[in-house]
């Protein structure tokens, strides 16, 4: 199982693309894996024959676990830690994820698990070095048992537990998320309610596990387990709805100026090998407006407000098997063409399962685009730990009343569309949100010539 990021300790084998006995070439995709952060295609480390599959589809194992063996002329090679997905060259990048193309999806991110500081908890399993001598792990198996993901340590900490308290069912007795939740449900943490930063009761502990009620299954119904991505999205969406005080505002935007610029510079951009869509213009306007309205680019950490020093914009991309939000880092430092190029590249590699975990982490604001499917307006769920998310509605011609210089009214056709901002009212007030949206509207309707 390859290492897909410093914070990722395990992965799930989603599908084997080759079967035992198949010939494989070096760097040929052999399987797909799913982690807490990203789905990815994994290449074979050598040319040969797939001799044995050790880890079956749907099984979750820790990083470094042998998942298969490839037999080569010189012997057998473990299909162990393989390199992560390789980046795609710019020349291979398809059109950008724009409002007028089937590139961006609608939904929200599956973000990195919040740190203890972000969720207001400070209790975690002690490191072996900090344990007294009579509690220190003495064997490799005992050390392995105490290894866990950040999520497992956070859940245990919220309930005042250490990993030594919990019987593990994972490899070498490793403690899993299910082990912690089972231990809590059986009363193992009854004397230690979830604790906040100052050791007092905190609701955070009750938001870690999402209950999915059982339903009656009919004779014609089909039952299949949730994919890992669907399960993670479900947990994060319920967590966000329980945590944030959701409010929405929306403005109607006149895209006449953007439409003019796209026609005027289309050939120039085509010669540069990039198609600049509405999404790129909106992302550029949002990046500028976030500089002027730092509260919209902030996060809530306990009773503190973290004003982010970078503007990293996530662009939601709909996939056949779910949803992912790659992040455009330092978006405020990119030109319009640069933004269009990065968005296009990230969207293409998201569909090809070639994103690295770092490319879906660190977002400070999210743009989601239900308009590509014809949605006029959408009211999205805030992507924790962010405090705001922007939904882009369909851009279409609508009748509009305008007045000439003499005050005469006329009805004309104009390209129009709605932008809806979902925001966390714990931090962002209605006036804050409306000022931000008004600024985005102003930038889009008076956008200067990119040249």
N, C-alpha and C positions, 0 to 999 in steps of 0.2 A: 504494500500500500504506500503510494508516494506521499511525500511531504508537500502539501499544497499551501502552506502558510505557517508562520511561526505559532499562531494561536490554535491551529487545527491539530487535534491529537488522534482523530480517527476518521474513517471514511466508509461509505457503503458501496458495495459493488452493485451498480444499477443493472447492467446488462453485459454479458459476454458477447462480443461481436464475432468471435472465433470459437470453434469447438475443438475438443481433443482430437488430435490427428491432422488438423489443418496446418498447412504451411503458412508461415508468417515472415514478412520481410522486416528488417530493422526499421524502426520508426513508423511502422504500419499500425494504425489504430487497432487495438486488440480488445479493449473493454472501455466501459464508461463508469465513472464513479461519481458519487454525490457526497458532498460534505455540508457542514453548517453554512458555508459561505457560497459555494459555487459548484456547478456540475461541470465535468470535464471529460474529454476523451484521452485515454492513456495509450501511448505507443509501446510497441514491443521493444525491449532493450537489445534484441539480437535477431538475426535471421536464423530460422530453423523450423522445427515442428512443435506445436503446442502439445506437450507431453502429458501434463496433468493440471487440472483446475482444482485448487485447494479450497478456495473461498467461493461459495455459490452465490448466485444472484440474490440480492436482498439482505445478505449478511453484512454486518458492520464489524470492522476490525480496526485495531490501532495502527497508526503509521509505522511502517517498517515490517509489518507482518507479511510473510510470503503468501502470495495469492495464487501463484501458478508456477509451473516450470516449463521452460522452452528448451527443447533438445537441439543442440547444434552439432556440427561436425566434430568439435573438440570436446563435447560432453554436454552436460545439462546446465542451463543458466536459469537461476531463479528470476521469475518475473516480479522482482521486488521493487524498491523505490525507483520509479522511472521519472524522467524529467517531466515538468509540468507542460501545459499547452504552450506552443510556440506562437509568437505574435505573427499577425498577417501583414504582409507588405502592403504599402499604400496602394500600389497599382492593382492589387487584388480586391480592393475594398468595393462593395456594391454601393448603390445610392444611400444617402443618409436617411436617418429615421425621421421623416418629416410628417407634418400634418396631412400633406397630400399624398403620402405613400404609406404602404403597409409596413412601417418600420418600427414605430414606437407603439407600445401597448398601453393598457390601462390597468392600473393597480398600484401597488406600492412595493417598496423594497423589502427584501428579507435581510435585515441588517446584521452587522456583527453583534454578538451577544454583548449587552452592556457590561461595563466593568463594575466592580463593587461600588466604586465611588458614584457611578452614574445612577445606580438604583438605590443608593442610600444604605448599603450594607457594608459591613467592615469585617465580618467573621469569615474565615476560610480555614482550610486544613493547614496545619503547621507544616513547614518543610522539615525533611528528615534532620537537617542540620540544627534545627531549633528544638528538637525533641530531647528529652532527658535520655541518658544512656540506656536506661532499662526499657525505653519505648522505641528506640531507634531500630529501623528495619535492619535485619541481620543478613538477609539473603536477597538474591536478585528477584526471586518471586515475590517477596514481601515489598520490595521497592516498586515492582511493577504494579502490585495491587493498589498502591497509593497514588499511582498516576491517574489523572482524570482530565476531563475537558473543563474549560472555564465555567460552562453552564452547570456541570455537576457540582463543582466546588461552590458556586454561588447558591444553588438550591440548598446544599447542606449548611452553608453559613447562615442563610436566612432562618433556618430552623434550629440554630445553635448546635449543630452537629459537626463532628469531624469524621473523616472517612474511615478511621479505625472503628467507629461505632457501628458501621453498616456492613452487613454481609454482602459480598459482591458475587455476582453471577457471570461477570465477563471473563475474558481470557485471564488465566492465572489469578482468578478471584477479583479481578478489577471491578470497581464500583461504577455502575452505570446510572444514568438518569432514572431509569425505571426502578433500580434498587433503592435509590433515595426516596422516591415518591411512595414506593411500597412500604418502606420502613416508617415513613411519616403517617401513612394511612393506617398502619397497624398500631399506632400510638407510641412509636419509638421516640417522637419529639414532643409528646404531650406536655412535658414539664418545661419545655423551652420554646415559647412562641416566637414567631418571626421577629427579628430585631432590626432596628434602624441604626443609623450612624451613631447615635448616642446610647444605644442599648435599650431603647424603648420600643414598644409595639409598633410595627409597621405593616401597612396593607400590602407592601410589595411581595411578601412571602406568599400571599394568597393568589397572586397573579401569575405565578410561575407556571402552574399546571393548568391547562385548559381542559375542561370536562366536555366530552362529546357524547351527548345522550344517545342511548341505544334506541333504535326504531324497529318496528315490526317489519319483517321481510316477507313480501308476497311471493307466490309461486313463480311469477313471471319476472321478478326482479333479478338483477345481476349484482352480486356483491364482490368488490375487490378492495384490497387495502389501499389506503392513501399513499401516494408517493411521498418520499421524504420532503420534496419541495412543497407539495400541497400542505403537508402537516406543519412545516415550519411557517408557511404563510398564515395558516389558520391561527397558530399560537401567537404570532406577532400582531395580527390584526385584532384579536380579542384583547391582548395585552394593551394595545394602543387605545382601544375604545374604553377600557376600564381605567386607564391612567390619565389620558388627556381629556380636557373639557372641549369637545369639538364644536366649532362654529364655522360657518362658511359665508363668504361674500363673493359676488361676481360682478364683473364689468363687461360691457360690450365693447369690442375693439373694432375700429375701422382699419382694415388692412390695405386700403387703397395705396398708401405710400409704399408698403412692403411689396405689394403686387407690381407696382411700377418699377421698383428697383430690381426685382427678380427678372423682369423682362429686359430691362436696360442692360444688366450685366451678365445675362445668361451665357452669352458667347465667351466673355472673358473668363468666367468661372469654368466653363467647359474646357477651355484651353489649359486651365490650371489643373484639370482632372478632378474637379469636385462639383457637386450639385448642392447649392445652398437652398435649403428648404425653409418653410416657415418656422420649423423647430429651432433652427440655428438663430434666426432673428429673435425669437422669443427668449432663448437661452442667453443671448447677448444682452437683451434688455433686462432680464432678471438679474444677471450678474452685476450690471451697473446699479440697478435699484437696490440690491442687497448691500452694496458698499455704502449707500446712503441711509439704509435702514437696518443697522446691525442687529436689532432685536429679532428680526425675521430669520436671521442667520445664526441664532443662538440655540442653546439646549438648557434644560432644567436638570440640575444635579442636586437631589435632596432639596435643601432650601436655598441653594445657590443658583445663580444664572451664569452659564459659561458662554461668553461671547466669542465665537469662533474667529480665529485669526486668518483662516483661509476660506475661500468661497469655492466649495466643491459641489457641483450640481449633478445629481443623479437623474438619468433619463430612463424611464421605464420602458422595457422592451418586452412585448408579448411573444411567448414561445409556444410551440405546439403542446409542450408538456408542462407549461406553467408560466412563470413571470420572473424576470430578473431586472435589476437596476444597476447597470454599470455607471461609474462615477467619473465625470469630467473634472479632474483635479485642477485647481487654480484657474477656474473658468474666467475670472475677471482679467487675467493676463493674456487671454487669447483674442485674436482678431476674429471677425465674423467668419472669414474663410477657414481660419484655424479651428474654430468651434465646429463648423460643418464637417471638416475633415475628421476630427476626433470622434464626434458623435457617430459618423458613418462607420468608422473603423470599429468602435466599441460594439455597435449594433450588429455588425457582420460577425464579429468573433463571438458575441453572445449566442447567436444562432448556431454557430459551428462548435459550441462548447469549448472555446479556446481562450476564455478569460482566466486570468489568474485571480486568486482570492483578493489580492490588494486592489484590484480594479473594481470590486464591488463593495469596498469598505471606505469609510471616512467621509461619506456624504454629509453635507450640512443643509441641503435643501433638495427637494425632489420635484421634477416635472413629469407628469403623467399625461398621456395623450389619447383619451377615449374618442376624440374627434375623428381619428383615422377610420373608425368603424361607423361613423355617421352620428355619433352622440352629439347632441346640441350643447348640453351642459352636464357636467358631472360633479359630484361632491365626494372627493376622495378622503380616505382615512390617513391621518398624519403618520409619517414613518418615524417611529421612535429611534433615537432620542431627539430627532428634529422637532421643530415646533410649527412647521408650515409645509404645505405641499400645494402645487399649482396644477390644476386640470385644464387642458386645452380642448375646447369644443371645436366642432366642425367649422371650417371656413367655407362660406357659401355666399352667393349673391342674394341680397335682400333689398327690398324697396326702402329708401331712406329719404326723408324730407330735408332739403337743403335750401339755404337762402342765398341769393346773389348779393352783389354790393349795394343794390338798391332796395333790399329788403323783400324782394319777390321770392315766394316759396315755389319749389318744384320737387317732384318725386323722381328720384333717379335710382339706378341699380348700383350698389356698392358691395365690395367684398367685406363681409362682417363675420364676427365670431365671438364667443364668450370665453373669458378666462375666469375660472373659479378658484378661489384660494381657501383651502381648508387650514385652520389654525387652532393652536392650543390656547384657549382663553385663560389658562393659568398664568400665562406670560404675555401673550399678545392680545391687546384690547382691539375692539372693533375699529377705533380710529387709527391704530397702528396699521392694521391690515388694509384699511381703505386708502390710507396715504401711500402705502407700498403699491397697491394695485393701480392707483391713479398715476403713480410715477411710471410704472411699466407701460400703461396705456399711452402716456405722453411720449415716452421714448419710441414706441412702435409707430405712432402716428406722425412723428416728426423725424424719423430715422434719417441721418445724413447719408450722403453718397459714400459708399465704401471705398471708392477710389481715392 
